[in-house]
């Protein structure tokens, strides 16, 4: 992989793709093939995933918008598998493992800090 004018070469393994924004490498993460393809069997698999990343994924599967109302919880992490089903059911599962509460406001599912 060549980055920028200096043609810096960064080695990547098949299990470590890079996320690239413009010409800057942001992150290198390990992805197991079975996790990446789990959606085909109706599951989303996460390993130490940030809540903000999970909500971004859930928005792809949801007819109802989902947003995080409290920036302090975006860094919470979850490891596990979520069955792909209506968004409120997937968020109910997350509520069992993370200190979050989910409410509905104006047609949006709002994820906030558990009080």
N, C-alpha and C positions, 0 to 999 in steps of 0.2 A: 504494500500500500504506500503510495507516495503522497506526501502532504506538503503543500506550500511550495514556494519558489526554491527552497533549499533541497528539495527532493529527499526529505527525511524518510527513511524506510522504517516501518514499524512491522515487526513480525506478529502474525496472529495465528492461533491454532484453530482447527475446525470448531472447537468448543468455545472460542473466545472472539466473537465478532465485535467490531467497534461501532459505536454510534458516532456519526460524524455530523457536525453542524458547520457548513461552509468548508473551511480548510482546517478546522481545529477538531482534534479527537477529544470527545467529551468523556467517554467511559468505555471500558472493556469489561464485558461481563461473560460469565460462563453460562451457556445454555445447553441443557441436555436435549438431545433430539426428541425423546419421548415427552418431555415437558412442552416443547415447542409445538408438537403435533396433538397434544391432549384435547384441544378444542374440537378436533374432528370426532372425538368420542364424547363430547358434551361437557368437558371440564376445562377450567382455567387453573393452571398450576403455578404457584408462587413460592419462591425461596427468598426470604428476607426482603420482600418487596415493600416499597414505601406505599402508604395509603394513597398518596397522590397518584402514583402510577396505577394502582388497582382501580381507583375511581375513573381514571382516564380510560382504562380498558372496559369497565362496566358501562360507561357511556356509549361505547360502540355497540353494545348488545341491548341497550335500554331504549324503550319508546319514550320514557320520562327522563328529562335531564336530571343529572346528579351533580351536586356541587358540595365542596367542603367549606363550611362557614368559619372555621377556626384554624388559622395558619399553624397554630402550635401542634396540631395533630397530623399534619401532612407527613411528618417524618416517622410516624408509627409504622412498624413493620409487621408483616404477616407471612407466615410460611404455611402452606397447605393447598388444598384443592377446593375450588368452588364449582359446584354443579351449575352449568349454564341454565338459568331459569329466569323468571321475571326479576327485575332489579331489586325490588323490595325484599324478595326471598334471599338473594345473594347478600344483601346488606344485613339482613337478619342474622345470617351466619357470621358475618364479620363482627357484629355486635356481641356475639358470644365469646369472641377471642380478644377483642380490642376494647379499650375504654372509650367507646363512642356511643352516641345516640343518633338515631335517624328519625327525622320528622318530615312531614310533607307541608310545603308552603307554596301556594300559588302554582300548583302543577309541577313543582320541582321537589326532588328528594334531597334533603339537606342533611349532611353529615356534620355533626358537631361533637364537642367534647362531652363525655358523660359527666353529669352533675352529681 
